[in-house]
Amino acid sequence: MTLTTTEIEQLGERLAALGMRLDAERMGRAVAIVKAHGAHPNEISDMALLSICVEAYRHKEKESLQIV
């Protein structure tokens, strides 16, 4: 599944409305998670979006732990 630039922007707006402002790297991870599940960003519940954010942050933490 491919997301358009508009869909990615809408996803970012929804996340920001939930208080989750992601940097570019984490936003990229969130987009990858959404694409992997094959869901359209507007069809995902707020709770699922929050879970996606947690996963995007957690991925970064796992990498840091492996590097150290």
mmCIF file of the N, C-alpha and C atoms, coordinates in Angstrom:
data_MODEL
# 
_entry.id   MODEL 
# 
loop_
_atom_site.group_PDB 
_atom_site.id 
_atom_site.type_symbol 
_atom_site.label_atom_id 
_atom_site.label_alt_id 
_atom_site.label_comp_id 
_atom_site.label_asym_id 
_atom_site.label_entity_id 
_atom_site.label_seq_id 
_atom_site.pdbx_PDB_ins_code 
_atom_site.Cartn_x 
_atom_site.Cartn_y 
_atom_site.Cartn_z 
_atom_site.occupancy 
_atom_site.B_iso_or_equiv 
_atom_site.pdbx_formal_charge 
_atom_site.auth_seq_id 
_atom_site.auth_comp_id 
_atom_site.auth_asym_id 
_atom_site.auth_atom_id 
_atom_site.pdbx_PDB_model_num 
ATOM 1   N N  . MET A 1 1  ? 0.837  -1.176 0.000  1.00 0.00 ? 1  MET A N  1 
ATOM 2   C CA . MET A 1 1  ? 0.000  0.000  0.000  1.00 0.00 ? 1  MET A CA 1 
ATOM 3   C C  . MET A 1 1  ? 0.881  1.237  0.000  1.00 0.00 ? 1  MET A C  1 
ATOM 4   N N  . THR A 1 2  ? 0.516  2.193  -0.792 1.00 0.00 ? 2  THR A N  1 
ATOM 5   C CA . THR A 1 2  ? 1.246  3.447  -0.872 1.00 0.00 ? 2  THR A CA 1 
ATOM 6   C C  . THR A 1 2  ? 0.355  4.579  -0.388 1.00 0.00 ? 2  THR A C  1 
ATOM 7   N N  . LEU A 1 3  ? 0.927  5.443  0.429  1.00 0.00 ? 3  LEU A N  1 
ATOM 8   C CA . LEU A 1 3  ? 0.189  6.614  0.897  1.00 0.00 ? 3  LEU A CA 1 
ATOM 9   C C  . LEU A 1 3  ? 0.626  7.828  0.100  1.00 0.00 ? 3  LEU A C  1 
ATOM 10  N N  . THR A 1 4  ? -0.329 8.655  -0.255 1.00 0.00 ? 4  THR A N  1 
ATOM 11  C CA . THR A 1 4  ? -0.009 9.887  -0.956 1.00 0.00 ? 4  THR A CA 1 
ATOM 12  C C  . THR A 1 4  ? 0.542  10.903 0.041  1.00 0.00 ? 4  THR A C  1 
ATOM 13  N N  . THR A 1 5  ? 1.149  11.945 -0.473 1.00 0.00 ? 5  THR A N  1 
ATOM 14  C CA . THR A 1 5  ? 1.657  13.015 0.380  1.00 0.00 ? 5  THR A CA 1 
ATOM 15  C C  . THR A 1 5  ? 0.531  13.616 1.209  1.00 0.00 ? 5  THR A C  1 
ATOM 16  N N  . THR A 1 6  ? -0.625 13.789 0.600  1.00 0.00 ? 6  THR A N  1 
ATOM 17  C CA . THR A 1 6  ? -1.787 14.334 1.306  1.00 0.00 ? 6  THR A CA 1 
ATOM 18  C C  . THR A 1 6  ? -2.206 13.417 2.449  1.00 0.00 ? 6  THR A C  1 
ATOM 19  N N  . GLU A 1 7  ? -2.214 12.111 2.213  1.00 0.00 ? 7  GLU A N  1 
ATOM 20  C CA . GLU A 1 7  ? -2.594 11.155 3.257  1.00 0.00 ? 7  GLU A CA 1 
ATOM 21  C C  . GLU A 1 7  ? -1.587 11.163 4.413  1.00 0.00 ? 7  GLU A C  1 
ATOM 22  N N  . ILE A 1 8  ? -0.315 11.308 4.082  1.00 0.00 ? 8  ILE A N  1 
ATOM 23  C CA . ILE A 1 8  ? 0.711  11.372 5.120  1.00 0.00 ? 8  ILE A CA 1 
ATOM 24  C C  . ILE A 1 8  ? 0.539  12.645 5.940  1.00 0.00 ? 8  ILE A C  1 
ATOM 25  N N  . GLU A 1 9  ? 0.240  13.753 5.274  1.00 0.00 ? 9  GLU A N  1 
ATOM 26  C CA . GLU A 1 9  ? -0.009 15.007 5.982  1.00 0.00 ? 9  GLU A CA 1 
ATOM 27  C C  . GLU A 1 9  ? -1.235 14.892 6.882  1.00 0.00 ? 9  GLU A C  1 
ATOM 28  N N  . GLN A 1 10 ? -2.280 14.243 6.382  1.00 0.00 ? 10 GLN A N  1 
ATOM 29  C CA . GLN A 1 10 ? -3.486 14.044 7.191  1.00 0.00 ? 10 GLN A CA 1 
ATOM 30  C C  . GLN A 1 10 ? -3.187 13.176 8.405  1.00 0.00 ? 10 GLN A C  1 
ATOM 31  N N  . LEU A 1 11 ? -2.370 12.167 8.223  1.00 0.00 ? 11 LEU A N  1 
ATOM 32  C CA . LEU A 1 11 ? -1.969 11.318 9.334  1.00 0.00 ? 11 LEU A CA 1 
ATOM 33  C C  . LEU A 1 11 ? -1.222 12.150 10.377 1.00 0.00 ? 11 LEU A C  1 
ATOM 34  N N  . GLY A 1 12 ? -0.300 12.982 9.921  1.00 0.00 ? 12 GLY A N  1 
ATOM 35  C CA . GLY A 1 12 ? 0.438  13.854 10.827 1.00 0.00 ? 12 GLY A CA 1 
ATOM 36  C C  . GLY A 1 12 ? -0.478 14.809 11.582 1.00 0.00 ? 12 GLY A C  1 
ATOM 37  N N  . GLU A 1 13 ? -1.483 15.334 10.888 1.00 0.00 ? 13 GLU A N  1 
ATOM 38  C CA . GLU A 1 13 ? -2.444 16.238 11.531 1.00 0.00 ? 13 GLU A CA 1 
ATOM 39  C C  . GLU A 1 13 ? -3.260 15.511 12.593 1.00 0.00 ? 13 GLU A C  1 
ATOM 40  N N  . ARG A 1 14 ? -3.687 14.290 12.274 1.00 0.00 ? 14 ARG A N  1 
ATOM 41  C CA . ARG A 1 14 ? -4.446 13.504 13.266 1.00 0.00 ? 14 ARG A CA 1 
ATOM 42  C C  . ARG A 1 14 ? -3.597 13.196 14.484 1.00 0.00 ? 14 ARG A C  1 
ATOM 43  N N  . LEU A 1 15 ? -2.348 12.825 14.250 1.00 0.00 ? 15 LEU A N  1 
ATOM 44  C CA . LEU A 1 15 ? -1.456 12.535 15.367 1.00 0.00 ? 15 LEU A CA 1 
ATOM 45  C C  . LEU A 1 15 ? -1.217 13.780 16.210 1.00 0.00 ? 15 LEU A C  1 
ATOM 46  N N  . ALA A 1 16 ? -1.019 14.923 15.553 1.00 0.00 ? 16 ALA A N  1 
ATOM 47  C CA . ALA A 1 16 ? -0.811 16.179 16.281 1.00 0.00 ? 16 ALA A CA 1 
ATOM 48  C C  . ALA A 1 16 ? -2.038 16.543 17.106 1.00 0.00 ? 16 ALA A C  1 
ATOM 49  N N  . ALA A 1 17 ? -3.221 16.292 16.567 1.00 0.00 ? 17 ALA A N  1 
ATOM 50  C CA . ALA A 1 17 ? -4.453 16.578 17.296 1.00 0.00 ? 17 ALA A CA 1 
ATOM 51  C C  . ALA A 1 17 ? -4.567 15.717 18.550 1.00 0.00 ? 17 ALA A C  1 
ATOM 52  N N  . LEU A 1 18 ? -3.917 14.556 18.527 1.00 0.00 ? 18 LEU A N  1 
ATOM 53  C CA . LEU A 1 18 ? -3.900 13.669 19.690 1.00 0.00 ? 18 LEU A CA 1 
ATOM 54  C C  . LEU A 1 18 ? -2.736 13.993 20.632 1.00 0.00 ? 18 LEU A C  1 
ATOM 55  N N  . GLY A 1 19 ? -1.987 15.042 20.297 1.00 0.00 ? 19 GLY A N  1 
ATOM 56  C CA . GLY A 1 19 ? -0.856 15.435 21.129 1.00 0.00 ? 19 GLY A CA 1 
ATOM 57  C C  . GLY A 1 19 ? 0.428  14.710 20.807 1.00 0.00 ? 19 GLY A C  1 
ATOM 58  N N  . MET A 1 20 ? 0.467  14.022 19.671 1.00 0.00 ? 20 MET A N  1 
ATOM 59  C CA . MET A 1 20 ? 1.635  13.243 19.274 1.00 0.00 ? 20 MET A CA 1 
ATOM 60  C C  . MET A 1 20 ? 2.297  13.898 18.061 1.00 0.00 ? 20 MET A C  1 
ATOM 61  N N  . ARG A 1 21 ? 3.221  14.793 18.339 1.00 0.00 ? 21 ARG A N  1 
ATOM 62  C CA . ARG A 1 21 ? 3.963  15.432 17.253 1.00 0.00 ? 21 ARG A CA 1 
ATOM 63  C C  . ARG A 1 21 ? 5.263  14.659 17.064 1.00 0.00 ? 21 ARG A C  1 
ATOM 64  N N  . LEU A 1 22 ? 5.366  13.987 15.945 1.00 0.00 ? 22 LEU A N  1 
ATOM 65  C CA . LEU A 1 22 ? 6.515  13.122 15.686 1.00 0.00 ? 22 LEU A CA 1 
ATOM 66  C C  . LEU A 1 22 ? 7.542  13.829 14.825 1.00 0.00 ? 22 LEU A C  1 
ATOM 67  N N  . ASP A 1 23 ? 8.822  13.570 15.118 1.00 0.00 ? 23 ASP A N  1 
ATOM 68  C CA . ASP A 1 23 ? 9.864  14.081 14.236 1.00 0.00 ? 23 ASP A CA 1 
ATOM 69  C C  . ASP A 1 23 ? 9.815  13.281 12.932 1.00 0.00 ? 23 ASP A C  1 
ATOM 70  N N  . ALA A 1 24 ? 10.595 13.701 11.957 1.00 0.00 ? 24 ALA A N  1 
ATOM 71  C CA . ALA A 1 24 ? 10.532 13.085 10.627 1.00 0.00 ? 24 ALA A CA 1 
ATOM 72  C C  . ALA A 1 24 ? 10.848 11.586 10.663 1.00 0.00 ? 24 ALA A C  1 
ATOM 73  N N  . GLU A 1 25 ? 11.820 11.206 11.467 1.00 0.00 ? 25 GLU A N  1 
ATOM 74  C CA . GLU A 1 25 ? 12.217 9.794  11.533 1.00 0.00 ? 25 GLU A CA 1 
ATOM 75  C C  . GLU A 1 25 ? 11.086 8.932  12.115 1.00 0.00 ? 25 GLU A C  1 
ATOM 76  N N  . ARG A 1 26 ? 10.515 9.385  13.200 1.00 0.00 ? 26 ARG A N  1 
ATOM 77  C CA . ARG A 1 26 ? 9.429  8.615  13.825 1.00 0.00 ? 26 ARG A CA 1 
ATOM 78  C C  . ARG A 1 26 ? 8.164  8.648  12.980 1.00 0.00 ? 26 ARG A C  1 
ATOM 79  N N  . MET A 1 27 ? 7.931  9.769  12.305 1.00 0.00 ? 27 MET A N  1 
ATOM 80  C CA . MET A 1 27 ? 6.771  9.844  11.414 1.00 0.00 ? 27 MET A CA 1 
ATOM 81  C C  . MET A 1 27 ? 6.935  8.830  10.291 1.00 0.00 ? 27 MET A C  1 
ATOM 82  N N  . GLY A 1 28 ? 8.154  8.693  9.795  1.00 0.00 ? 28 GLY A N  1 
ATOM 83  C CA . GLY A 1 28 ? 8.430  7.687  8.768  1.00 0.00 ? 28 GLY A CA 1 
ATOM 84  C C  . GLY A 1 28 ? 8.123  6.281  9.262  1.00 0.00 ? 28 GLY A C  1 
ATOM 85  N N  . ARG A 1 29 ? 8.465  6.010  10.522 1.00 0.00 ? 29 ARG A N  1 
ATOM 86  C CA . ARG A 1 29 ? 8.156  4.700  11.101 1.00 0.00 ? 29 ARG A CA 1 
ATOM 87  C C  . ARG A 1 29 ? 6.653  4.507  11.249 1.00 0.00 ? 29 ARG A C  1 
ATOM 88  N N  . ALA A 1 30 ? 5.958  5.568  11.679 1.00 0.00 ? 30 ALA A N  1 
ATOM 89  C CA . ALA A 1 30 ? 4.499  5.480  11.824 1.00 0.00 ? 30 ALA A CA 1 
ATOM 90  C C  . ALA A 1 30 ? 3.849  5.210  10.473 1.00 0.00 ? 30 ALA A C  1 
ATOM 91  N N  . VAL A 1 31 ? 4.306  5.885  9.439  1.00 0.00 ? 31 VAL A N  1 
ATOM 92  C CA . VAL A 1 31 ? 3.773  5.668  8.092  1.00 0.00 ? 31 VAL A CA 1 
ATOM 93  C C  . VAL A 1 31 ? 4.035  4.226  7.657  1.00 0.00 ? 31 VAL A C  1 
ATOM 94  N N  . ALA A 1 32 ? 5.233  3.712  7.937  1.00 0.00 ? 32 ALA A N  1 
ATOM 95  C CA . ALA A 1 32 ? 5.559  2.330  7.567  1.00 0.00 ? 32 ALA A CA 1 
ATOM 96  C C  . ALA A 1 32 ? 4.646  1.335  8.279  1.00 0.00 ? 32 ALA A C  1 
ATOM 97  N N  . ILE A 1 33 ? 4.333  1.603  9.546  1.00 0.00 ? 33 ILE A N  1 
ATOM 98  C CA . ILE A 1 33 ? 3.441  0.712  10.292 1.00 0.00 ? 33 ILE A CA 1 
ATOM 99  C C  . ILE A 1 33 ? 2.045  0.737  9.683  1.00 0.00 ? 33 ILE A C  1 
ATOM 100 N N  . VAL A 1 34 ? 1.557  1.934  9.377  1.00 0.00 ? 34 VAL A N  1 
ATOM 101 C CA . VAL A 1 34 ? 0.229  2.061  8.760  1.00 0.00 ? 34 VAL A CA 1 
ATOM 102 C C  . VAL A 1 34 ? 0.206  1.316  7.432  1.00 0.00 ? 34 VAL A C  1 
ATOM 103 N N  . LYS A 1 35 ? 1.247  1.490  6.619  1.00 0.00 ? 35 LYS A N  1 
ATOM 104 C CA . LYS A 1 35 ? 1.303  0.819  5.320  1.00 0.00 ? 35 LYS A CA 1 
ATOM 105 C C  . LYS A 1 35 ? 1.369  -0.700 5.482  1.00 0.00 ? 35 LYS A C  1 
ATOM 106 N N  . ALA A 1 36 ? 2.117  -1.164 6.478  1.00 0.00 ? 36 ALA A N  1 
ATOM 107 C CA . ALA A 1 36 ? 2.253  -2.608 6.700  1.00 0.00 ? 36 ALA A CA 1 
ATOM 108 C C  . ALA A 1 36 ? 0.912  -3.248 7.047  1.00 0.00 ? 36 ALA A C  1 
ATOM 109 N N  . HIS A 1 37 ? 0.066  -2.494 7.709  1.00 0.00 ? 37 HIS A N  1 
ATOM 110 C CA . HIS A 1 37 ? -1.251 -3.025 8.069  1.00 0.00 ? 37 HIS A CA 1 
ATOM 111 C C  . HIS A 1 37 ? -2.274 -2.841 6.957  1.00 0.00 ? 37 HIS A C  1 
ATOM 112 N N  . GLY A 1 38 ? -1.891 -2.129 5.908  1.00 0.00 ? 38 GLY A N  1 
ATOM 113 C CA . GLY A 1 38 ? -2.782 -1.951 4.770  1.00 0.00 ? 38 GLY A CA 1 
ATOM 114 C C  . GLY A 1 38 ? -4.019 -1.129 5.068  1.00 0.00 ? 38 GLY A C  1 
ATOM 115 N N  . ALA A 1 39 ? -3.954 -0.325 6.100  1.00 0.00 ? 39 ALA A N  1 
ATOM 116 C CA . ALA A 1 39 ? -5.114 0.482  6.484  1.00 0.00 ? 39 ALA A CA 1 
ATOM 117 C C  . ALA A 1 39 ? -4.968 1.903  5.962  1.00 0.00 ? 39 ALA A C  1 
ATOM 118 N N  . HIS A 1 40 ? -6.091 2.486  5.614  1.00 0.00 ? 40 HIS A N  1 
ATOM 119 C CA . HIS A 1 40 ? -6.093 3.885  5.218  1.00 0.00 ? 40 HIS A CA 1 
ATOM 120 C C  . HIS A 1 40 ? -6.025 4.718  6.488  1.00 0.00 ? 40 HIS A C  1 
ATOM 121 N N  . PRO A 1 41 ? -5.174 5.734  6.539  1.00 0.00 ? 41 PRO A N  1 
ATOM 122 C CA . PRO A 1 41 ? -5.003 6.515  7.764  1.00 0.00 ? 41 PRO A CA 1 
ATOM 123 C C  . PRO A 1 41 ? -6.305 7.074  8.355  1.00 0.00 ? 41 PRO A C  1 
ATOM 124 N N  . ASN A 1 42 ? -7.249 7.425  7.520  1.00 0.00 ? 42 ASN A N  1 
ATOM 125 C CA . ASN A 1 42 ? -8.508 7.988  8.022  1.00 0.00 ? 42 ASN A CA 1 
ATOM 126 C C  . ASN A 1 42 ? -9.429 6.927  8.612  1.00 0.00 ? 42 ASN A C  1 
ATOM 127 N N  . GLU A 1 43 ? -9.123 5.662  8.407  1.00 0.00 ? 43 GLU A N  1 
ATOM 128 C CA . GLU A 1 43 ? -9.950 4.571  8.912  1.00 0.00 ? 43 GLU A CA 1 
ATOM 129 C C  . GLU A 1 43 ? -9.442 4.016  10.239 1.00 0.00 ? 43 GLU A C  1 
ATOM 130 N N  . ILE A 1 44 ? -8.292 4.501  10.687 1.00 0.00 ? 44 ILE A N  1 
ATOM 131 C CA . ILE A 1 44 ? -7.682 3.993  11.904 1.00 0.00 ? 44 ILE A CA 1 
ATOM 132 C C  . ILE A 1 44 ? -8.239 4.750  13.104 1.00 0.00 ? 44 ILE A C  1 
ATOM 133 N N  . SER A 1 45 ? -8.595 4.015  14.136 1.00 0.00 ? 45 SER A N  1 
ATOM 134 C CA . SER A 1 45 ? -9.135 4.648  15.342 1.00 0.00 ? 45 SER A CA 1 
ATOM 135 C C  . SER A 1 45 ? -8.048 5.447  16.065 1.00 0.00 ? 45 SER A C  1 
ATOM 136 N N  . ASP A 1 46 ? -8.474 6.379  16.897 1.00 0.00 ? 46 ASP A N  1 
ATOM 137 C CA . ASP A 1 46 ? -7.527 7.173  17.676 1.00 0.00 ? 46 ASP A CA 1 
ATOM 138 C C  . ASP A 1 46 ? -6.669 6.280  18.565 1.00 0.00 ? 46 ASP A C  1 
ATOM 139 N N  . MET A 1 47 ? -7.270 5.286  19.170 1.00 0.00 ? 47 MET A N  1 
ATOM 140 C CA . MET A 1 47 ? -6.523 4.380  20.041 1.00 0.00 ? 47 MET A CA 1 
ATOM 141 C C  . MET A 1 47 ? -5.449 3.625  19.248 1.00 0.00 ? 47 MET A C  1 
ATOM 142 N N  . ALA A 1 48 ? -5.791 3.184  18.046 1.00 0.00 ? 48 ALA A N  1 
ATOM 143 C CA . ALA A 1 48 ? -4.808 2.496  17.208 1.00 0.00 ? 48 ALA A CA 1 
ATOM 144 C C  . ALA A 1 48 ? -3.684 3.446  16.806 1.00 0.00 ? 48 ALA A C  1 
ATOM 145 N N  . LEU A 1 49 ? -4.029 4.716  16.526 1.00 0.00 ? 49 LEU A N  1 
ATOM 146 C CA . LEU A 1 49 ? -2.996 5.702  16.181 1.00 0.00 ? 49 LEU A CA 1 
ATOM 147 C C  . LEU A 1 49 ? -2.033 5.908  17.342 1.00 0.00 ? 49 LEU A C  1 
ATOM 148 N N  . LEU A 1 50 ? -2.558 5.971  18.545 1.00 0.00 ? 50 LEU A N  1 
ATOM 149 C CA . LEU A 1 50 ? -1.690 6.121  19.716 1.00 0.00 ? 50 LEU A CA 1 
ATOM 150 C C  . LEU A 1 50 ? -0.772 4.907  19.865 1.00 0.00 ? 50 LEU A C  1 
ATOM 151 N N  . SER A 1 51 ? -1.293 3.726  19.588 1.00 0.00 ? 51 SER A N  1 
ATOM 152 C CA . SER A 1 51 ? -0.476 2.514  19.641 1.00 0.00 ? 51 SER A CA 1 
ATOM 153 C C  . SER A 1 51 ? 0.627  2.552  18.589 1.00 0.00 ? 51 SER A C  1 
ATOM 154 N N  . ILE A 1 52 ? 0.298  3.057  17.420 1.00 0.00 ? 52 ILE A N  1 
ATOM 155 C CA . ILE A 1 52 ? 1.287  3.195  16.348 1.00 0.00 ? 52 ILE A CA 1 
ATOM 156 C C  . ILE A 1 52 ? 2.397  4.148  16.782 1.00 0.00 ? 52 ILE A C  1 
ATOM 157 N N  . CYS A 1 53 ? 2.033  5.239  17.448 1.00 0.00 ? 53 CYS A N  1 
ATOM 158 C CA . CYS A 1 53 ? 3.026  6.192  17.940 1.00 0.00 ? 53 CYS A CA 1 
ATOM 159 C C  . CYS A 1 53 ? 3.962  5.536  18.952 1.00 0.00 ? 53 CYS A C  1 
ATOM 160 N N  . VAL A 1 54 ? 3.388  4.778  19.850 1.00 0.00 ? 54 VAL A N  1 
ATOM 161 C CA . VAL A 1 54 ? 4.205  4.077  20.847 1.00 0.00 ? 54 VAL A CA 1 
ATOM 162 C C  . VAL A 1 54 ? 5.184  3.150  20.145 1.00 0.00 ? 54 VAL A C  1 
ATOM 163 N N  . GLU A 1 55 ? 4.716  2.440  19.151 1.00 0.00 ? 55 GLU A N  1 
ATOM 164 C CA . GLU A 1 55 ? 5.577  1.516  18.408 1.00 0.00 ? 55 GLU A CA 1 
ATOM 165 C C  . GLU A 1 55 ? 6.677  2.277  17.664 1.00 0.00 ? 55 GLU A C  1 
ATOM 166 N N  . ALA A 1 56 ? 6.339  3.424  17.099 1.00 0.00 ? 56 ALA A N  1 
ATOM 167 C CA . ALA A 1 56 ? 7.337  4.234  16.393 1.00 0.00 ? 56 ALA A CA 1 
ATOM 168 C C  . ALA A 1 56 ? 8.424  4.711  17.359 1.00 0.00 ? 56 ALA A C  1 
ATOM 169 N N  . TYR A 1 57 ? 8.043  5.103  18.563 1.00 0.00 ? 57 TYR A N  1 
ATOM 170 C CA . TYR A 1 57 ? 9.016  5.509  19.572 1.00 0.00 ? 57 TYR A CA 1 
ATOM 171 C C  . TYR A 1 57 ? 9.818  4.317  20.086 1.00 0.00 ? 57 TYR A C  1 
ATOM 172 N N  . ARG A 1 58 ? 9.149  3.221  20.306 1.00 0.00 ? 58 ARG A N  1 
ATOM 173 C CA . ARG A 1 58 ? 9.799  2.036  20.853 1.00 0.00 ? 58 ARG A CA 1 
ATOM 174 C C  . ARG A 1 58 ? 10.858 1.500  19.907 1.00 0.00 ? 58 ARG A C  1 
ATOM 175 N N  . HIS A 1 59 ? 10.600 1.564  18.634 1.00 0.00 ? 59 HIS A N  1 
ATOM 176 C CA . HIS A 1 59 ? 11.562 1.098  17.637 1.00 0.00 ? 59 HIS A CA 1 
ATOM 177 C C  . HIS A 1 59 ? 12.883 1.840  17.805 1.00 0.00 ? 59 HIS A C  1 
ATOM 178 N N  . LYS A 1 60 ? 12.825 3.133  18.014 1.00 0.00 ? 60 LYS A N  1 
ATOM 179 C CA . LYS A 1 60 ? 14.019 3.945  18.207 1.00 0.00 ? 60 LYS A CA 1 
ATOM 180 C C  . LYS A 1 60 ? 14.752 3.501  19.468 1.00 0.00 ? 60 LYS A C  1 
ATOM 181 N N  . GLU A 1 61 ? 14.005 3.254  20.541 1.00 0.00 ? 61 GLU A N  1 
ATOM 182 C CA . GLU A 1 61 ? 14.626 2.835  21.801 1.00 0.00 ? 61 GLU A CA 1 
ATOM 183 C C  . GLU A 1 61 ? 15.320 1.484  21.639 1.00 0.00 ? 61 GLU A C  1 
ATOM 184 N N  . LYS A 1 62 ? 14.710 0.571  20.909 1.00 0.00 ? 62 LYS A N  1 
ATOM 185 C CA . LYS A 1 62 ? 15.327 -0.742 20.688 1.00 0.00 ? 62 LYS A CA 1 
ATOM 186 C C  . LYS A 1 62 ? 16.659 -0.582 19.957 1.00 0.00 ? 62 LYS A C  1 
ATOM 187 N N  . GLU A 1 63 ? 16.686 0.292  18.942 1.00 0.00 ? 63 GLU A N  1 
ATOM 188 C CA . GLU A 1 63 ? 17.932 0.518  18.207 1.00 0.00 ? 63 GLU A CA 1 
ATOM 189 C C  . GLU A 1 63 ? 19.001 1.067  19.135 1.00 0.00 ? 63 GLU A C  1 
ATOM 190 N N  . SER A 1 64 ? 18.638 2.014  19.985 1.00 0.00 ? 64 SER A N  1 
ATOM 191 C CA . SER A 1 64 ? 19.601 2.616  20.906 1.00 0.00 ? 64 SER A CA 1 
ATOM 192 C C  . SER A 1 64 ? 20.157 1.576  21.850 1.00 0.00 ? 64 SER A C  1 
ATOM 193 N N  . LEU A 1 65 ? 19.293 0.684  22.335 1.00 0.00 ? 65 LEU A N  1 
ATOM 194 C CA . LEU A 1 65 ? 19.749 -0.348 23.249 1.00 0.00 ? 65 LEU A CA 1 
ATOM 195 C C  . LEU A 1 65 ? 20.717 -1.304 22.557 1.00 0.00 ? 65 LEU A C  1 
ATOM 196 N N  . GLN A 1 66 ? 20.491 -1.577 21.295 1.00 0.00 ? 66 GLN A N  1 
ATOM 197 C CA . GLN A 1 66 ? 21.370 -2.495 20.581 1.00 0.00 ? 66 GLN A CA 1 
ATOM 198 C C  . GLN A 1 66 ? 22.725 -1.862 20.304 1.00 0.00 ? 66 GLN A C  1 
ATOM 199 N N  . ILE A 1 67 ? 22.753 -0.559 20.088 1.00 0.00 ? 67 ILE A N  1 
ATOM 200 C CA . ILE A 1 67 ? 24.005 0.133  19.768 1.00 0.00 ? 67 ILE A CA 1 
ATOM 201 C C  . ILE A 1 67 ? 24.888 0.232  21.010 1.00 0.00 ? 67 ILE A C  1 
ATOM 202 N N  . VAL A 1 68 ? 24.290 0.448  22.166 1.00 0.00 ? 68 VAL A N  1 
ATOM 203 C CA . VAL A 1 68 ? 25.056 0.672  23.403 1.00 0.00 ? 68 VAL A CA 1 
ATOM 204 C C  . VAL A 1 68 ? 25.707 -0.559 23.876 1.00 0.00 ? 68 VAL A C  1 
# 
